[in-house]
């Protein structure tokens, strides 16, 4: 497994994808999850994701896994959630 997948920056990118796929804005997402916006913003900026917040996310978002959040392993995600996360990725321009 690549050390790169475990970096706080990569976890932050996955968190942004989850937020965009589930609720779009930070405000709507934080309200749905029950977390303060400044705290969530820190995670999206690369601060380490705590286990307790990871568990909260898995409990609140059907199909989300700790393996994907922390390790980037998508094999345990339901297909619909995988597709939603893929759709939330920024579009690359050629």
PDB file of N, CA, C and O in Angstrom:
ATOM      1  N   UNK A   1       0.849  -1.170   0.000  1.00  0.00           N
ATOM      2  CA  UNK A   1       0.000   0.000   0.000  1.00  0.00           C
ATOM      3  C   UNK A   1       0.892   1.230   0.000  1.00  0.00           C
ATOM      4  O   UNK A   1       1.909   1.269   0.692  1.00  0.00           O
ATOM      5  N   UNK A   2       0.524   2.192  -0.746  1.00  0.00           N
ATOM      6  CA  UNK A   2       1.309   3.401  -0.874  1.00  0.00           C
ATOM      7  C   UNK A   2       1.141   4.289   0.357  1.00  0.00           C
ATOM      8  O   UNK A   2       0.023   4.521   0.819  1.00  0.00           O
ATOM      9  N   UNK A   3       2.241   4.772   0.871  1.00  0.00           N
ATOM     10  CA  UNK A   3       2.215   5.725   1.986  1.00  0.00           C
ATOM     11  C   UNK A   3       1.416   6.958   1.598  1.00  0.00           C
ATOM     12  O   UNK A   3       0.776   7.588   2.440  1.00  0.00           O
ATOM     13  N   UNK A   4       1.459   7.296   0.314  1.00  0.00           N
ATOM     14  CA  UNK A   4       0.769   8.461  -0.200  1.00  0.00           C
ATOM     15  C   UNK A   4      -0.735   8.407   0.072  1.00  0.00           C
ATOM     16  O   UNK A   4      -1.342   9.434   0.376  1.00  0.00           O
ATOM     17  N   UNK A   5      -1.339   7.228  -0.034  1.00  0.00           N
ATOM     18  CA  UNK A   5      -2.778   7.098   0.211  1.00  0.00           C
ATOM     19  C   UNK A   5      -3.148   7.449   1.639  1.00  0.00           C
ATOM     20  O   UNK A   5      -4.270   7.878   1.908  1.00  0.00           O
ATOM     21  N   UNK A   6      -2.210   7.269   2.553  1.00  0.00           N
ATOM     22  CA  UNK A   6      -2.466   7.509   3.965  1.00  0.00           C
ATOM     23  C   UNK A   6      -2.230   8.958   4.383  1.00  0.00           C
ATOM     24  O   UNK A   6      -2.526   9.321   5.521  1.00  0.00           O
ATOM     25  N   UNK A   7      -1.716   9.773   3.507  1.00  0.00           N
ATOM     26  CA  UNK A   7      -1.394  11.145   3.878  1.00  0.00           C
ATOM     27  C   UNK A   7      -2.658  11.923   4.239  1.00  0.00           C
ATOM     28  O   UNK A   7      -3.746  11.654   3.729  1.00  0.00           O
ATOM     29  N   UNK A   8      -2.480  12.894   5.133  1.00  0.00           N
ATOM     30  CA  UNK A   8      -3.609  13.733   5.530  1.00  0.00           C
ATOM     31  C   UNK A   8      -4.210  14.454   4.336  1.00  0.00           C
ATOM     32  O   UNK A   8      -5.418  14.687   4.295  1.00  0.00           O
ATOM     33  N   UNK A   9      -3.377  14.810   3.365  1.00  0.00           N
ATOM     34  CA  UNK A   9      -3.873  15.505   2.175  1.00  0.00           C
ATOM     35  C   UNK A   9      -4.808  14.602   1.365  1.00  0.00           C
ATOM     36  O   UNK A   9      -5.835  15.059   0.863  1.00  0.00           O
ATOM     37  N   UNK A  10      -4.451  13.328   1.241  1.00  0.00           N
ATOM     38  CA  UNK A  10      -5.314  12.400   0.501  1.00  0.00           C
ATOM     39  C   UNK A  10      -6.606  12.106   1.256  1.00  0.00           C
ATOM     40  O   UNK A  10      -7.669  11.983   0.647  1.00  0.00           O
ATOM     41  N   UNK A  11      -6.518  11.995   2.570  1.00  0.00           N
ATOM     42  CA  UNK A  11      -7.734  11.826   3.378  1.00  0.00           C
ATOM     43  C   UNK A  11      -8.611  13.066   3.207  1.00  0.00           C
ATOM     44  O   UNK A  11      -9.828  12.949   3.064  1.00  0.00           O
ATOM     45  N   UNK A  12      -8.005  14.244   3.220  1.00  0.00           N
ATOM     46  CA  UNK A  12      -8.761  15.492   3.042  1.00  0.00           C
ATOM     47  C   UNK A  12      -9.481  15.511   1.697  1.00  0.00           C
ATOM     48  O   UNK A  12     -10.629  15.949   1.617  1.00  0.00           O
ATOM     49  N   UNK A  13      -8.824  15.044   0.650  1.00  0.00           N
ATOM     50  CA  UNK A  13      -9.468  15.001  -0.668  1.00  0.00           C
ATOM     51  C   UNK A  13     -10.664  14.053  -0.664  1.00  0.00           C
ATOM     52  O   UNK A  13     -11.696  14.351  -1.265  1.00  0.00           O
ATOM     53  N   UNK A  14     -10.527  12.916   0.011  1.00  0.00           N
ATOM     54  CA  UNK A  14     -11.656  11.985   0.107  1.00  0.00           C
ATOM     55  C   UNK A  14     -12.793  12.608   0.909  1.00  0.00           C
ATOM     56  O   UNK A  14     -13.962  12.415   0.575  1.00  0.00           O
ATOM     57  N   UNK A  15     -12.464  13.351   1.960  1.00  0.00           N
ATOM     58  CA  UNK A  15     -13.497  14.008   2.756  1.00  0.00           C
ATOM     59  C   UNK A  15     -14.254  15.045   1.925  1.00  0.00           C
ATOM     60  O   UNK A  15     -15.473  15.169   2.044  1.00  0.00           O
ATOM     61  N   UNK A  16     -13.538  15.780   1.093  1.00  0.00           N
ATOM     62  CA  UNK A  16     -14.199  16.749   0.212  1.00  0.00           C
ATOM     63  C   UNK A  16     -15.149  16.033  -0.744  1.00  0.00           C
ATOM     64  O   UNK A  16     -16.257  16.508  -0.993  1.00  0.00           O
ATOM     65  N   UNK A  17     -14.720  14.899  -1.275  1.00  0.00           N
ATOM     66  CA  UNK A  17     -15.586  14.131  -2.178  1.00  0.00           C
ATOM     67  C   UNK A  17     -16.848  13.663  -1.462  1.00  0.00           C
ATOM     68  O   UNK A  17     -17.947  13.751  -2.009  1.00  0.00           O
ATOM     69  N   UNK A  18     -16.690  13.169  -0.249  1.00  0.00           N
ATOM     70  CA  UNK A  18     -17.855  12.724   0.532  1.00  0.00           C
ATOM     71  C   UNK A  18     -18.811  13.888   0.724  1.00  0.00           C
ATOM     72  O   UNK A  18     -20.012  13.760   0.485  1.00  0.00           O
ATOM     73  N   UNK A  19     -18.286  15.006   1.150  1.00  0.00           N
ATOM     74  CA  UNK A  19     -19.124  16.186   1.398  1.00  0.00           C
ATOM     75  C   UNK A  19     -19.863  16.613   0.143  1.00  0.00           C
ATOM     76  O   UNK A  19     -21.068  16.860   0.183  1.00  0.00           O
ATOM     77  N   UNK A  20     -19.144  16.701  -0.978  1.00  0.00           N
ATOM     78  CA  UNK A  20     -19.772  17.128  -2.228  1.00  0.00           C
ATOM     79  C   UNK A  20     -20.817  16.131  -2.696  1.00  0.00           C
ATOM     80  O   UNK A  20     -21.877  16.530  -3.180  1.00  0.00           O
ATOM     81  N   UNK A  21     -20.537  14.832  -2.560  1.00  0.00           N
ATOM     82  CA  UNK A  21     -21.471  13.800  -3.009  1.00  0.00           C
ATOM     83  C   UNK A  21     -22.720  13.752  -2.141  1.00  0.00           C
ATOM     84  O   UNK A  21     -23.811  13.479  -2.643  1.00  0.00           O
ATOM     85  N   UNK A  22     -22.577  14.012  -0.860  1.00  0.00           N
ATOM     86  CA  UNK A  22     -23.694  13.871   0.075  1.00  0.00           C
ATOM     87  C   UNK A  22     -24.539  15.134   0.178  1.00  0.00           C
ATOM     88  O   UNK A  22     -25.767  15.058   0.186  1.00  0.00           O
ATOM     89  N   UNK A  23     -23.893  16.290   0.257  1.00  0.00           N
ATOM     90  CA  UNK A  23     -24.665  17.500   0.535  1.00  0.00           C
ATOM     91  C   UNK A  23     -24.205  18.747  -0.214  1.00  0.00           C
ATOM     92  O   UNK A  23     -24.872  19.780  -0.143  1.00  0.00           O
ATOM     93  N   UNK A  24     -23.105  18.679  -0.915  1.00  0.00           N
ATOM     94  CA  UNK A  24     -22.636  19.856  -1.645  1.00  0.00           C
ATOM     95  C   UNK A  24     -21.844  20.805  -0.773  1.00  0.00           C
ATOM     96  O   UNK A  24     -20.618  20.719  -0.712  1.00  0.00           O
ATOM     97  N   UNK A  25     -22.529  21.705  -0.102  1.00  0.00           N
ATOM     98  CA  UNK A  25     -21.843  22.739   0.678  1.00  0.00           C
ATOM     99  C   UNK A  25     -21.411  22.234   2.044  1.00  0.00           C
ATOM    100  O   UNK A  25     -21.973  21.274   2.573  1.00  0.00           O
ATOM    101  N   UNK A  26     -20.405  22.894   2.608  1.00  0.00           N
ATOM    102  CA  UNK A  26     -19.975  22.548   3.952  1.00  0.00           C
ATOM    103  C   UNK A  26     -21.096  22.789   4.959  1.00  0.00           C
ATOM    104  O   UNK A  26     -21.280  21.999   5.885  1.00  0.00           O
ATOM    105  N   UNK A  27     -21.838  23.869   4.783  1.00  0.00           N
ATOM    106  CA  UNK A  27     -22.917  24.189   5.717  1.00  0.00           C
ATOM    107  C   UNK A  27     -23.958  23.081   5.759  1.00  0.00           C
ATOM    108  O   UNK A  27     -24.326  22.617   6.838  1.00  0.00           O
ATOM    109  N   UNK A  28     -24.435  22.652   4.594  1.00  0.00           N
ATOM    110  CA  UNK A  28     -25.452  21.602   4.530  1.00  0.00           C
ATOM    111  C   UNK A  28     -24.903  20.280   5.064  1.00  0.00           C
ATOM    112  O   UNK A  28     -25.595  19.559   5.783  1.00  0.00           O
ATOM    113  N   UNK A  29     -23.670  19.971   4.713  1.00  0.00           N
ATOM    114  CA  UNK A  29     -23.065  18.718   5.149  1.00  0.00           C
ATOM    115  C   UNK A  29     -22.899  18.696   6.663  1.00  0.00           C
ATOM    116  O   UNK A  29     -23.259  17.717   7.317  1.00  0.00           O
ATOM    117  N   UNK A  30     -22.361  19.763   7.213  1.00  0.00           N
ATOM    118  CA  UNK A  30     -22.119  19.815   8.657  1.00  0.00           C
ATOM    119  C   UNK A  30     -23.419  19.736   9.444  1.00  0.00           C
ATOM    120  O   UNK A  30     -23.475  19.112  10.504  1.00  0.00           O
ATOM    121  N   UNK A  31     -24.453  20.362   8.927  1.00  0.00           N
ATOM    122  CA  UNK A  31     -25.763  20.282   9.573  1.00  0.00           C
ATOM    123  C   UNK A  31     -26.269  18.839   9.556  1.00  0.00           C
ATOM    124  O   UNK A  31     -26.791  18.351  10.558  1.00  0.00           O
ATOM    125  N   UNK A  32     -26.117  18.164   8.429  1.00  0.00           N
ATOM    126  CA  UNK A  32     -26.579  16.786   8.308  1.00  0.00           C
ATOM    127  C   UNK A  32     -25.803  15.842   9.223  1.00  0.00           C
ATOM    128  O   UNK A  32     -26.388  14.951   9.840  1.00  0.00           O
ATOM    129  N   UNK A  33     -24.488  16.034   9.311  1.00  0.00           N
ATOM    130  CA  UNK A  33     -23.627  15.144  10.083  1.00  0.00           C
ATOM    131  C   UNK A  33     -23.639  15.500  11.572  1.00  0.00           C
ATOM    132  O   UNK A  33     -23.460  14.631  12.425  1.00  0.00           O
ATOM    133  N   UNK A  34     -23.848  16.772  11.874  1.00  0.00           N
ATOM    134  CA  UNK A  34     -23.818  17.200  13.268  1.00  0.00           C
ATOM    135  C   UNK A  34     -22.428  17.569  13.748  1.00  0.00           C
ATOM    136  O   UNK A  34     -22.021  17.195  14.848  1.00  0.00           O
ATOM    137  N   UNK A  35     -21.699  18.306  12.918  1.00  0.00           N
ATOM    138  CA  UNK A  35     -20.337  18.741  13.254  1.00  0.00           C
ATOM    139  C   UNK A  35     -20.237  20.236  12.966  1.00  0.00           C
ATOM    140  O   UNK A  35     -20.901  20.743  12.062  1.00  0.00           O
ATOM    141  N   UNK A  36     -19.419  20.930  13.723  1.00  0.00           N
ATOM    142  CA  UNK A  36     -19.243  22.363  13.528  1.00  0.00           C
ATOM    143  C   UNK A  36     -18.474  22.618  12.221  1.00  0.00           C
ATOM    144  O   UNK A  36     -17.551  21.877  11.884  1.00  0.00           O
ATOM    145  N   UNK A  37     -18.859  23.657  11.503  1.00  0.00           N
ATOM    146  CA  UNK A  37     -18.223  23.981  10.217  1.00  0.00           C
ATOM    147  C   UNK A  37     -16.718  24.209  10.367  1.00  0.00           C
ATOM    148  O   UNK A  37     -15.951  23.643   9.587  1.00  0.00           O
ATOM    149  N   UNK A  38     -16.259  25.012  11.335  1.00  0.00           N
ATOM    150  CA  UNK A  38     -14.804  25.216  11.440  1.00  0.00           C
ATOM    151  C   UNK A  38     -14.027  23.912  11.664  1.00  0.00           C
ATOM    152  O   UNK A  38     -12.927  23.739  11.138  1.00  0.00           O
ATOM    153  N   UNK A  39     -14.603  23.010  12.439  1.00  0.00           N
ATOM    154  CA  UNK A  39     -13.924  21.728  12.678  1.00  0.00           C
ATOM    155  C   UNK A  39     -13.842  20.925  11.389  1.00  0.00           C
ATOM    156  O   UNK A  39     -12.790  20.378  11.059  1.00  0.00           O
ATOM    157  N   UNK A  40     -14.959  20.854  10.655  1.00  0.00           N
ATOM    158  CA  UNK A  40     -14.959  20.126   9.385  1.00  0.00           C
ATOM    159  C   UNK A  40     -13.974  20.762   8.404  1.00  0.00           C
ATOM    160  O   UNK A  40     -13.238  20.060   7.710  1.00  0.00           O
ATOM    161  N   UNK A  41     -13.966  22.079   8.353  1.00  0.00           N
ATOM    162  CA  UNK A  41     -13.068  22.785   7.446  1.00  0.00           C
ATOM    163  C   UNK A  41     -11.616  22.409   7.723  1.00  0.00           C
ATOM    164  O   UNK A  41     -10.824  22.273   6.791  1.00  0.00           O
ATOM    165  N   UNK A  42     -11.262  22.240   8.989  1.00  0.00           N
ATOM    166  CA  UNK A  42      -9.895  21.819   9.324  1.00  0.00           C
ATOM    167  C   UNK A  42      -9.570  20.466   8.702  1.00  0.00           C
ATOM    168  O   UNK A  42      -8.471  20.272   8.182  1.00  0.00           O
ATOM    169  N   UNK A  43     -10.515  19.528   8.750  1.00  0.00           N
ATOM    170  CA  UNK A  43     -10.276  18.209   8.153  1.00  0.00           C
ATOM    171  C   UNK A  43     -10.080  18.328   6.646  1.00  0.00           C
ATOM    172  O   UNK A  43      -9.201  17.681   6.076  1.00  0.00           O
ATOM    173  N   UNK A  44     -10.898  19.153   6.005  1.00  0.00           N
ATOM    174  CA  UNK A  44     -10.757  19.328   4.550  1.00  0.00           C
ATOM    175  C   UNK A  44      -9.456  20.028   4.179  1.00  0.00           C
ATOM    176  O   UNK A  44      -8.984  19.888   3.051  1.00  0.00           O
ATOM    177  N   UNK A  45      -8.879  20.767   5.094  1.00  0.00           N
ATOM    178  CA  UNK A  45      -7.609  21.448   4.836  1.00  0.00           C
ATOM    179  C   UNK A  45      -6.409  20.569   5.133  1.00  0.00           C
ATOM    180  O   UNK A  45      -5.274  20.988   4.909  1.00  0.00           O
ATOM    181  N   UNK A  46      -6.635  19.342   5.639  1.00  0.00           N
ATOM    182  CA  UNK A  46      -5.531  18.421   5.842  1.00  0.00           C
ATOM    183  C   UNK A  46      -5.168  18.122   7.281  1.00  0.00           C
ATOM    184  O   UNK A  46      -4.199  17.408   7.538  1.00  0.00           O
ATOM    185  N   UNK A  47      -5.937  18.660   8.234  1.00  0.00           N
ATOM    186  CA  UNK A  47      -5.696  18.275   9.613  1.00  0.00           C
ATOM    187  C   UNK A  47      -6.066  16.801   9.763  1.00  0.00           C
ATOM    188  O   UNK A  47      -6.962  16.329   9.064  1.00  0.00           O
ATOM    189  N   UNK A  48      -5.405  16.063  10.651  1.00  0.00           N
ATOM    190  CA  UNK A  48      -5.695  14.636  10.784  1.00  0.00           C
ATOM    191  C   UNK A  48      -7.153  14.364  11.155  1.00  0.00           C
ATOM    192  O   UNK A  48      -7.716  15.015  12.036  1.00  0.00           O
ATOM    193  N   UNK A  49      -7.745  13.401  10.475  1.00  0.00           N
ATOM    194  CA  UNK A  49      -9.116  12.978  10.758  1.00  0.00           C
ATOM    195  C   UNK A  49      -9.093  12.054  11.969  1.00  0.00           C
ATOM    196  O   UNK A  49      -8.388  11.045  11.981  1.00  0.00           O
ATOM    197  N   UNK A  50      -9.864  12.409  12.976  1.00  0.00           N
ATOM    198  CA  UNK A  50      -9.911  11.563  14.173  1.00  0.00           C
ATOM    199  C   UNK A  50     -10.756  10.323  13.906  1.00  0.00           C
ATOM    200  O   UNK A  50     -11.641  10.319  13.050  1.00  0.00           O
ATOM    201  N   UNK A  51     -10.454   9.270  14.666  1.00  0.00           N
ATOM    202  CA  UNK A  51     -11.242   8.039  14.529  1.00  0.00           C
ATOM    203  C   UNK A  51     -12.699   8.296  14.876  1.00  0.00           C
ATOM    204  O   UNK A  51     -13.594   7.738  14.241  1.00  0.00           O
ATOM    205  N   UNK A  52     -12.947   9.132  15.873  1.00  0.00           N
ATOM    206  CA  UNK A  52     -14.329   9.378  16.288  1.00  0.00           C
ATOM    207  C   UNK A  52     -15.132  10.056  15.181  1.00  0.00           C
ATOM    208  O   UNK A  52     -16.308   9.744  15.000  1.00  0.00           O
ATOM    209  N   UNK A  53     -14.528  10.966  14.447  1.00  0.00           N
ATOM    210  CA  UNK A  53     -15.239  11.615  13.336  1.00  0.00           C
ATOM    211  C   UNK A  53     -15.376  10.634  12.179  1.00  0.00           C
ATOM    212  O   UNK A  53     -16.407  10.627  11.507  1.00  0.00           O
ATOM    213  N   UNK A  54     -14.375   9.815  11.932  1.00  0.00           N
ATOM    214  CA  UNK A  54     -14.491   8.778  10.905  1.00  0.00           C
ATOM    215  C   UNK A  54     -15.657   7.850  11.196  1.00  0.00           C
ATOM    216  O   UNK A  54     -16.432   7.520  10.298  1.00  0.00           O
ATOM    217  N   UNK A  55     -15.782   7.428  12.447  1.00  0.00           N
ATOM    218  CA  UNK A  55     -16.889   6.546  12.840  1.00  0.00           C
ATOM    219  C   UNK A  55     -18.223   7.269  12.703  1.00  0.00           C
ATOM    220  O   UNK A  55     -19.205   6.678  12.252  1.00  0.00           O
ATOM    221  N   UNK A  56     -18.266   8.540  13.088  1.00  0.00           N
ATOM    222  CA  UNK A  56     -19.494   9.332  12.925  1.00  0.00           C
ATOM    223  C   UNK A  56     -19.919   9.369  11.458  1.00  0.00           C
ATOM    224  O   UNK A  56     -21.096   9.185  11.148  1.00  0.00           O
ATOM    225  N   UNK A  57     -18.972   9.604  10.563  1.00  0.00           N
ATOM    226  CA  UNK A  57     -19.282   9.659   9.131  1.00  0.00           C
ATOM    227  C   UNK A  57     -19.833   8.330   8.632  1.00  0.00           C
ATOM    228  O   UNK A  57     -20.802   8.302   7.873  1.00  0.00           O
ATOM    229  N   UNK A  58     -19.222   7.233   9.053  1.00  0.00           N
ATOM    230  CA  UNK A  58     -19.672   5.899   8.633  1.00  0.00           C
ATOM    231  C   UNK A  58     -21.084   5.628   9.161  1.00  0.00           C
ATOM    232  O   UNK A  58     -21.892   4.993   8.483  1.00  0.00           O
ATOM    233  N   UNK A  59     -21.376   6.107  10.366  1.00  0.00           N
ATOM    234  CA  UNK A  59     -22.711   5.921  10.933  1.00  0.00           C
ATOM    235  C   UNK A  59     -23.766   6.768  10.226  1.00  0.00           C
ATOM    236  O   UNK A  59     -24.912   6.339  10.090  1.00  0.00           O
ATOM    237  N   UNK A  60     -23.398   7.951   9.779  1.00  0.00           N
ATOM    238  CA  UNK A  60     -24.361   8.887   9.190  1.00  0.00           C
ATOM    239  C   UNK A  60     -24.535   8.729   7.682  1.00  0.00           C
ATOM    240  O   UNK A  60     -25.566   9.124   7.138  1.00  0.00           O
ATOM    241  N   UNK A  61     -23.538   8.155   6.997  1.00  0.00           N
ATOM    242  CA  UNK A  61     -23.584   8.055   5.533  1.00  0.00           C
ATOM    243  C   UNK A  61     -23.637   6.582   5.150  1.00  0.00           C
ATOM    244  O   UNK A  61     -22.637   5.872   5.261  1.00  0.00           O
ATOM    245  N   UNK A  62     -24.802   6.123   4.698  1.00  0.00           N
ATOM    246  CA  UNK A  62     -24.960   4.703   4.360  1.00  0.00           C
ATOM    247  C   UNK A  62     -23.937   4.236   3.320  1.00  0.00           C
ATOM    248  O   UNK A  62     -23.772   4.851   2.267  1.00  0.00           O
ATOM    249  N   UNK A  63     -23.259   3.135   3.643  1.00  0.00           N
ATOM    250  CA  UNK A  63     -22.311   2.529   2.718  1.00  0.00           C
ATOM    251  C   UNK A  63     -20.884   3.011   2.843  1.00  0.00           C
ATOM    252  O   UNK A  63     -19.972   2.355   2.342  1.00  0.00           O
ATOM    253  N   UNK A  64     -20.664   4.137   3.496  1.00  0.00           N
ATOM    254  CA  UNK A  64     -19.312   4.667   3.652  1.00  0.00           C
ATOM    255  C   UNK A  64     -18.511   3.748   4.571  1.00  0.00           C
ATOM    256  O   UNK A  64     -19.050   3.210   5.538  1.00  0.00           O
ATOM    257  N   UNK A  65     -17.233   3.570   4.271  1.00  0.00           N
ATOM    258  CA  UNK A  65     -16.386   2.690   5.074  1.00  0.00           C
ATOM    259  C   UNK A  65     -15.161   3.430   5.600  1.00  0.00           C
ATOM    260  O   UNK A  65     -14.678   4.384   4.990  1.00  0.00           O
ATOM    261  N   UNK A  66     -14.675   2.967   6.740  1.00  0.00           N
ATOM    262  CA  UNK A  66     -13.432   3.509   7.281  1.00  0.00           C
ATOM    263  C   UNK A  66     -12.258   3.180   6.370  1.00  0.00           C
ATOM    264  O   UNK A  66     -11.319   3.967   6.259  1.00  0.00           O
ATOM    265  N   UNK A  67     -12.305   2.011   5.713  1.00  0.00           N
ATOM    266  CA  UNK A  67     -11.244   1.646   4.771  1.00  0.00           C
ATOM    267  C   UNK A  67     -11.103   2.687   3.671  1.00  0.00           C
ATOM    268  O   UNK A  67      -9.987   3.033   3.283  1.00  0.00           O
ATOM    269  N   UNK A  68     -12.214   3.185   3.170  1.00  0.00           N
ATOM    270  CA  UNK A  68     -12.137   4.187   2.107  1.00  0.00           C
ATOM    271  C   UNK A  68     -11.681   5.529   2.669  1.00  0.00           C
ATOM    272  O   UNK A  68     -10.822   6.190   2.085  1.00  0.00           O
ATOM    273  N   UNK A  69     -12.255   5.931   3.804  1.00  0.00           N
ATOM    274  CA  UNK A  69     -11.882   7.226   4.387  1.00  0.00           C
ATOM    275  C   UNK A  69     -10.397   7.306   4.700  1.00  0.00           C
ATOM    276  O   UNK A  69      -9.723   8.259   4.310  1.00  0.00           O
ATOM    277  N   UNK A  70      -9.891   6.299   5.408  1.00  0.00           N
ATOM    278  CA  UNK A  70      -8.511   6.364   5.889  1.00  0.00           C
ATOM    279  C   UNK A  70      -7.491   5.793   4.918  1.00  0.00           C
ATOM    280  O   UNK A  70      -6.352   6.258   4.876  1.00  0.00           O
ATOM    281  N   UNK A  71      -7.886   4.781   4.128  1.00  0.00           N
ATOM    282  CA  UNK A  71      -6.921   4.086   3.275  1.00  0.00           C
ATOM    283  C   UNK A  71      -7.155   4.257   1.780  1.00  0.00           C
ATOM    284  O   UNK A  71      -6.282   3.930   0.976  1.00  0.00           O
ATOM    285  N   UNK A  72      -8.316   4.761   1.402  1.00  0.00           N
ATOM    286  CA  UNK A  72      -8.622   4.923  -0.011  1.00  0.00           C
ATOM    287  C   UNK A  72      -9.052   3.637  -0.697  1.00  0.00           C
ATOM    288  O   UNK A  72      -9.066   3.573  -1.926  1.00  0.00           O
ATOM    289  N   UNK A  73      -9.405   2.604   0.074  1.00  0.00           N
ATOM    290  CA  UNK A  73      -9.815   1.315  -0.493  1.00  0.00           C
ATOM    291  C   UNK A  73     -11.318   1.349  -0.791  1.00  0.00           C
ATOM    292  O   UNK A  73     -12.143   1.367   0.122  1.00  0.00           O
ATOM    293  N   UNK A  74     -11.653   1.358  -2.078  1.00  0.00           N
ATOM    294  CA  UNK A  74     -13.049   1.511  -2.500  1.00  0.00           C
ATOM    295  C   UNK A  74     -13.788   0.188  -2.646  1.00  0.00           C
ATOM    296  O   UNK A  74     -14.994   0.193  -2.890  1.00  0.00           O
ATOM    297  N   UNK A  75     -13.107  -0.939  -2.504  1.00  0.00           N
ATOM    298  CA  UNK A  75     -13.752  -2.227  -2.778  1.00  0.00           C
ATOM    299  C   UNK A  75     -14.932  -2.538  -1.862  1.00  0.00           C
ATOM    300  O   UNK A  75     -15.775  -3.354  -2.234  1.00  0.00           O
ATOM    301  N   UNK A  76     -15.031  -1.930  -0.691  1.00  0.00           N
ATOM    302  CA  UNK A  76     -16.151  -2.177   0.208  1.00  0.00           C
ATOM    303  C   UNK A  76     -17.318  -1.220   0.049  1.00  0.00           C
ATOM    304  O   UNK A  76     -18.348  -1.379   0.704  1.00  0.00           O
ATOM    305  N   UNK A  77     -17.163  -0.223  -0.823  1.00  0.00           N
ATOM    306  CA  UNK A  77     -18.234   0.757  -1.029  1.00  0.00           C
ATOM    307  C   UNK A  77     -19.313   0.207  -1.954  1.00  0.00           C
ATOM    308  O   UNK A  77     -19.002  -0.482  -2.926  1.00  0.00           O
ATOM    309  N   UNK A  78     -20.578   0.505  -1.662  1.00  0.00           N
ATOM    310  CA  UNK A  78     -21.633   0.123  -2.606  1.00  0.00           C
ATOM    311  C   UNK A  78     -21.443   0.863  -3.935  1.00  0.00           C
ATOM    312  O   UNK A  78     -20.928   1.981  -3.963  1.00  0.00           O
ATOM    313  N   UNK A  79     -21.855   0.240  -5.011  1.00  0.00           N
ATOM    314  CA  UNK A  79     -21.666   0.823  -6.345  1.00  0.00           C
ATOM    315  C   UNK A  79     -22.265   2.220  -6.453  1.00  0.00           C
ATOM    316  O   UNK A  79     -21.644   3.114  -7.028  1.00  0.00           O
ATOM    317  N   UNK A  80     -23.459   2.421  -5.911  1.00  0.00           N
ATOM    318  CA  UNK A  80     -24.094   3.737  -6.005  1.00  0.00           C
ATOM    319  C   UNK A  80     -23.245   4.814  -5.336  1.00  0.00           C
ATOM    320  O   UNK A  80     -23.069   5.898  -5.891  1.00  0.00           O
ATOM    321  N   UNK A  81     -22.722   4.524  -4.153  1.00  0.00           N
ATOM    322  CA  UNK A  81     -21.883   5.498  -3.462  1.00  0.00           C
ATOM    323  C   UNK A  81     -20.586   5.719  -4.228  1.00  0.00           C
ATOM    324  O   UNK A  81     -20.122   6.855  -4.331  1.00  0.00           O
ATOM    325  N   UNK A  82     -19.996   4.666  -4.761  1.00  0.00           N
ATOM    326  CA  UNK A  82     -18.782   4.823  -5.594  1.00  0.00           C
ATOM    327  C   UNK A  82     -19.043   5.772  -6.750  1.00  0.00           C
ATOM    328  O   UNK A  82     -18.237   6.658  -7.034  1.00  0.00           O
ATOM    329  N   UNK A  83     -20.182   5.578  -7.416  1.00  0.00           N
ATOM    330  CA  UNK A  83     -20.530   6.441  -8.551  1.00  0.00           C
ATOM    331  C   UNK A  83     -20.733   7.883  -8.113  1.00  0.00           C
ATOM    332  O   UNK A  83     -20.300   8.811  -8.797  1.00  0.00           O
ATOM    333  N   UNK A  84     -21.394   8.075  -6.971  1.00  0.00           N
ATOM    334  CA  UNK A  84     -21.609   9.437  -6.463  1.00  0.00           C
ATOM    335  C   UNK A  84     -20.280  10.114  -6.120  1.00  0.00           C
ATOM    336  O   UNK A  84     -20.089  11.297  -6.402  1.00  0.00           O
ATOM    337  N   UNK A  85     -19.379   9.368  -5.518  1.00  0.00           N
ATOM    338  CA  UNK A  85     -18.066   9.920  -5.183  1.00  0.00           C
ATOM    339  C   UNK A  85     -17.271  10.241  -6.446  1.00  0.00           C
ATOM    340  O   UNK A  85     -16.594  11.267  -6.518  1.00  0.00           O
ATOM    341  N   UNK A  86     -17.357   9.357  -7.439  1.00  0.00           N
ATOM    342  CA  UNK A  86     -16.666   9.609  -8.715  1.00  0.00           C
ATOM    343  C   UNK A  86     -17.214  10.861  -9.392  1.00  0.00           C
ATOM    344  O   UNK A  86     -16.459  11.662  -9.943  1.00  0.00           O
ATOM    345  N   UNK A  87     -18.528  11.021  -9.344  1.00  0.00           N
ATOM    346  CA  UNK A  87     -19.166  12.197  -9.952  1.00  0.00           C
ATOM    347  C   UNK A  87     -18.788  13.491  -9.232  1.00  0.00           C
ATOM    348  O   UNK A  87     -18.814  14.564  -9.835  1.00  0.00           O
ATOM    349  N   UNK A  88     -18.441  13.397  -7.959  1.00  0.00           N
ATOM    350  CA  UNK A  88     -18.078  14.581  -7.182  1.00  0.00           C
ATOM    351  C   UNK A  88     -16.652  15.048  -7.450  1.00  0.00           C
ATOM    352  O   UNK A  88     -16.278  16.154  -7.060  1.00  0.00           O
ATOM    353  N   UNK A  89     -15.851  14.207  -8.117  1.00  0.00           N
ATOM    354  CA  UNK A  89     -14.474  14.597  -8.428  1.00  0.00           C
ATOM    355  C   UNK A  89     -14.464  15.766  -9.400  1.00  0.00           C
ATOM    356  O   UNK A  89     -15.308  15.852 -10.292  1.00  0.00           O
ATOM    357  N   UNK A  90     -13.510  16.659  -9.221  1.00  0.00           N
ATOM    358  CA  UNK A  90     -13.401  17.781 -10.154  1.00  0.00           C
ATOM    359  C   UNK A  90     -13.158  17.284 -11.577  1.00  0.00           C
ATOM    360  O   UNK A  90     -12.407  16.332 -11.785  1.00  0.00           O
ATOM    361  N   UNK A  91     -13.780  17.916 -12.533  1.00  0.00           N
ATOM    362  CA  UNK A  91     -13.597  17.536 -13.935  1.00  0.00           C
ATOM    363  C   UNK A  91     -12.243  18.031 -14.409  1.00  0.00           C
ATOM    364  O   UNK A  91     -11.886  19.193 -14.211  1.00  0.00           O
ATOM    365  N   UNK A  92     -11.504  17.144 -15.031  1.00  0.00           N
ATOM    366  CA  UNK A  92     -10.184  17.515 -15.551  1.00  0.00           C
ATOM    367  C   UNK A  92     -10.338  18.091 -16.956  1.00  0.00           C
ATOM    368  O   UNK A  92     -11.116  17.604 -17.776  1.00  0.00           O
ATOM    369  N   UNK A  93      -9.582  19.126 -17.194  1.00  0.00           N
ATOM    370  CA  UNK A  93      -9.592  19.724 -18.525  1.00  0.00           C
ATOM    371  C   UNK A  93      -8.345  19.297 -19.270  1.00  0.00           C
ATOM    372  O   UNK A  93      -7.269  19.151 -18.690  1.00  0.00           O
ATOM    373  N   UNK A  94      -8.513  19.099 -20.570  1.00  0.00           N
ATOM    374  CA  UNK A  94      -7.393  18.620 -21.386  1.00  0.00           C
ATOM    375  C   UNK A  94      -6.486  19.747 -21.803  1.00  0.00           C
ATOM    376  O   UNK A  94      -5.493  19.518 -22.494  1.00  0.00           O
TER     377      UNK A  94
END
